[in-house]
Amino acid sequence: SYSITATYNSSSTTYLDDDTSNTATVAVPAAVTLTLTGGGQTGDIGSSLNMPVTISPAGAAGTLKLYAKLGTNPRVEVDSETHDGTGSQTLDWASPANAGTYTMSVDFVPDNAALFAAATSSTQTITISKIQVSITVTTSVATIALGGGAVTLTATVSPAAAPGTIQFEVNGSNFGAAQALSSGSASISWTPG
């Protein structure tokens, strides 16, 4: 903080000098430094990512806000936590909804702007990917003679929550219409011929 004083000196014999100095104080908030780590992480849509941040001075009272920025889109707040006073804290991005390369940063918002200054960390980059889906195809019978009846073709996907359709193919050609997935599987009846 700065102490400001002023003393009156008269330029006339009509007024008395005032050698009693009055003092005012101007507070300067302490600078806060944020160091964000955790860059280079990769995860899938819906996964959880942890971003550690160190705060100096450790006793700076305020709120830490984690932001994610995708491409030219504006920053979006993805976590907000009260600084616990330890100088080291981990912020979490619970469930990214879109794939892409994100620029992450942290803001510090002081409880008392007269004591501590607001701050923004340097950025880190993380990559979010689409969820990999695996598919398994089974048949109701392993061997059947021509004209021997219908065979049920079933496709099962993992994870089962993946939405969408299944297009069956026989010898490289589409067979039937695309079938909607239900509880992770779809079936169609096919008769060899």
N, C-alpha and C positions, 0 to 999 in steps of 0.2 A: 504494500500500500504506500501511498504518497501522502506526506503531511504538507499542507499548503498554508502559508502564513501571509499576512498583509499588515503593514505598519503605515499609519497616516503621517505624512510630513507636510506641514502647512507651507504654502508659498506666500502667506500673508501674515501680517502682525495681528490680524483680527481673530485668527483661529489658533487654538493650541494644537501643538503636535500631540499625537496619541502614540505613546511608546508602549502601549499595551497591545501586544500582537494577538490577533484572533487566529485560531487554527481550524482548518477544515481538513478532513481526510478523504482521499480518493482511493478506493479499494481497487486493486488490480487482481483479477482472478488468477489462480495458479494454472499454468499450462498442464494439460493432460496428454499423455502419449499412449496410443493404442497400437499394439502389434498383433495382427491377425495371422494365424498359421492354419495349416490344414489344406493348403492348395495342392492340386494334383490328384485329389480324390476322384474316384469314379463311383457311380451308383446307378441303380435303376429307378425308373419312375416309381414313386411310392415308398422308396427306401428312406432310411434316416441317415443324415450326415451330421457329423460333429465338427464344429469350427472353434478351436481354442483361441483365446485372446488374453493378452496380458495388458494390465492397466497400470500406468505410473503417473502420479503416486498411487500406491495401493489403497490409501484411505480415501480416495476421491469418491464422494457419495453421489450416486446418480443411477441412470438407467442405460443399459447396453442394448442397442438395437442392431440386429443382423439383417442385412439386405442382400437380395439376389437380383442380378441384372442379366437378362437374356438379350443378346444382340443390341439393337438400337432401342429396345423398350426401356421405359423408366425403371429405376430401382423399385423393388417391392420388398416391404418388410416381411420377414419370414420367422422372426423370433424376437422377443423382447423380455429382458430379465433385469431385475434390480441388481446392481453391482453388490456382491457380497462382502466387499472390503478386504479380500485376500490378495488382490492384485492379479489373480489368475482365475479365469472362468471359461467354461465351455458353453457355447451357444449351439442350438440344435435346429436343423431344418428337417421337420418331421416327415413330410411327404411331398417331394417335388412332383408337379403334375405334368410337366412337359419335358421332352428330351432336348438336349442342346448343351452348349458350353456357356457356363454362367460366370459372371464376375461377382465375387462376394466382397462385402465390406462391412465394417461395424462403425456405428456412431455412438458417441457418449453424450448423453443429455444430463447435465448436472442438476442436482436437486436445488442448489443455490448458486446461481450464476455469478454472484459476487465473490464466491470462494473458489470455484473451479470453472475453467473454460470448457465450452463444448469442443469436441474433437471428432475426427473421422480417421479411420485407419487407412493404410495402403490396401490395395486389392489383392485377392487371391483368386485363382481360376479352378473351377471344378467342372466335371463332365457328367451329365445325366443321360442315360441311355434308355431306349425302349426296352420293355421286359421281353426277354427271350422266351418264345413259345416252342415247345417240342410237341410232336404229333406221332401217335402210334395207330396203325391200321390193323384191324383184325377181321377175320371172316368167321361166319358161323360153322363152316366146315372147311377142312383142309383140302379135300379132294372130292370132286363131283363129276359125274359123267354128263356129256352134253344131253340136254333134255331131262336132266335128273332133278330139276326143281330149282327153286329160288335159293339164293345165298344172301344172307344179311351181311352187308359191309358196315363196319363200325370204325369211326375215327375218334380217338380220345386225345384231348390236348392237356398239356400241363404248362402253367397253372390252370386249374379248372375254371377259375373266375374270368379267364380271357373271353371277351365277347367276340362275336363274328359268325362266319359261316364256313362250312366245309364243302369244297367242290371235289367230288370223287372222280377218278379217272380209271378207265380200263384200257390197258395197253396203250397208254399215252393220250387217249381221247377222253374228253369230258363225258361223264355219264350222268344223266339226269340233271335236275336243277340243284343249285347250291342249297345245302341243308343247314338250317340254323342250329347253332350249338345250344345245348341245354344241359346244365350241370357238367360242362366240360366234355360232352360227347355228342355225336350225330351219327345217324344210321340211314341206310337206304337198302332197298331190296333189289337184287340183280340176278337175272337168270341167264346163264351162259347159253350161247347159241350161235 
